């Protein structure tokens, strides 16, 4: 599991101390967590405006030694107020110079965003080390979007 903090900006709301404990990994029956030969190259930023949070996450695979098994997930800066689908993601396959559309789904009252690729029939397919492509260290992933946070 990766853990990073990154400064944030807040306008008219709370920024939880200005840090985001960005985490990621795999989930599912028998999931094996990815491993790295140094700090995972995860970068996350967010902008909080009242109860709306815009986030942006970049994941570079350059220092991964094993992609693990199971469905990938990332944590959002705050828990979501509603069930939400984030459609602003892409996976870049460096060997073919191809982009794949990626999505994230978060349940109400959770900050866990499970990641999906989009199948040829338009349905979400769990994003793992072999779907939508067999991942390699030169590949990279990005996702960003806006959602309403669960306010206290």
VENRA-V498115 format. One record per pair of residues at least 24 apart in sequence whose C-alpha atoms are under 8 Angstrom apart, sorted by the first residue. I is the first residue (numbers start at 1). J is the second residue. D is the distance in whole Angstrom. If there is no record, write none. Layout:
BEGIN
i-><I/I>
j-><J/J>
d-><D/D>
END
This chain:
BEGIN
i-><1/1/1/2/2/2/4/4/5/6/6/6/7/8/8/8/9/9/9/10/10/10/11/11/11/11/12/12/12/13/13/13/13/14/14/15/20/20/20/21/21/22/22/22/22/23/23/24/24/24/24/25/25/25/26/26/26/26/26/26/27/27/27/27/28/28/29/30/30/31/31/31/31/32/32/32/33/33/33/34/34/34/34/34/34/35/35/35/35/35/36/36/36/36/37/37/37/38/39/40/46/51/51/51/51/52/52/52/52/53/53/53/53/53/54/54/54/54/55/55/55/56/56/56/56/57/57/57/58/58/58/58/59/59/59/60/60/60/60/61/61/61/61/61/62/62/62/63/64/67/67/68/69/69/70/70/71/71/71/71/71/72/72/72/72/72/73/73/73/73/74/74/74/74/75/75/75/76/76/76/77/78/78/78/78/79/79/79/79/79/79/79/80/80/80/80/80/80/80/80/80/80/81/81/81/81/81/81/82/82/82/82/82/83/83/84/84/86/86/86/87/87/87/88/88/88/89/89/89/89/90/90/90/91/91/91/91/92/92/92/93/93/93/93/93/94/94/95/95/100/102/103/104/109>
j-><25/33/34/39/40/42/42/43/44/43/44/45/45/45/46/47/46/47/48/47/48/49/47/48/49/50/48/49/50/48/49/50/51/48/50/48/44/45/77/75/77/74/75/76/77/74/75/72/73/74/75/72/73/74/68/69/70/71/72/73/70/71/72/73/70/71/70/69/70/68/69/70/71/68/69/70/67/68/69/64/65/66/67/68/69/64/65/66/67/68/63/64/65/66/63/64/65/63/63/64/77/148/149/150/151/146/147/148/149/78/146/147/148/149/144/145/146/147/144/145/146/142/143/144/145/142/143/144/140/141/142/143/140/141/142/138/139/140/141/136/137/138/139/140/137/138/139/137/137/129/135/129/128/129/128/129/114/115/126/127/128/114/115/126/127/128/112/113/114/115/112/113/114/115/111/112/113/111/112/113/111/110/111/149/150/108/109/110/111/112/149/150/106/107/108/109/110/111/147/148/149/150/108/109/148/149/150/151/107/108/109/148/150/107/108/108/147/144/145/146/143/144/145/143/144/145/141/142/143/144/141/142/143/139/140/141/142/139/140/141/133/135/138/139/140/138/139/138/139/132/143/143/143/150>
d-><5/7/7/8/6/8/7/8/8/8/6/6/7/6/6/6/7/5/7/6/5/6/8/6/5/7/8/6/5/7/6/4/7/7/8/7/8/8/6/8/7/7/6/7/7/6/5/7/5/4/6/6/6/7/7/7/5/5/4/6/5/5/6/7/5/6/7/8/7/7/5/5/8/5/5/7/7/5/7/7/8/5/5/4/8/6/6/5/7/7/6/4/5/7/6/6/6/7/8/7/7/6/5/8/7/7/6/5/6/8/5/6/6/7/7/6/4/7/5/6/6/8/6/4/7/6/5/6/8/6/5/7/6/5/6/8/7/5/7/7/5/6/6/6/5/6/8/7/6/6/8/7/7/6/6/8/7/7/6/5/5/6/6/8/6/6/7/5/4/5/6/5/7/8/5/5/6/5/6/7/7/8/6/6/7/7/5/5/4/8/6/5/7/7/5/5/6/6/7/6/5/5/5/6/6/5/4/7/7/4/7/7/8/4/5/7/7/7/6/8/8/8/7/5/5/6/8/5/4/6/6/5/6/7/6/4/6/6/5/6/8/8/8/5/7/6/5/8/8/8/8/8/8/6>
END
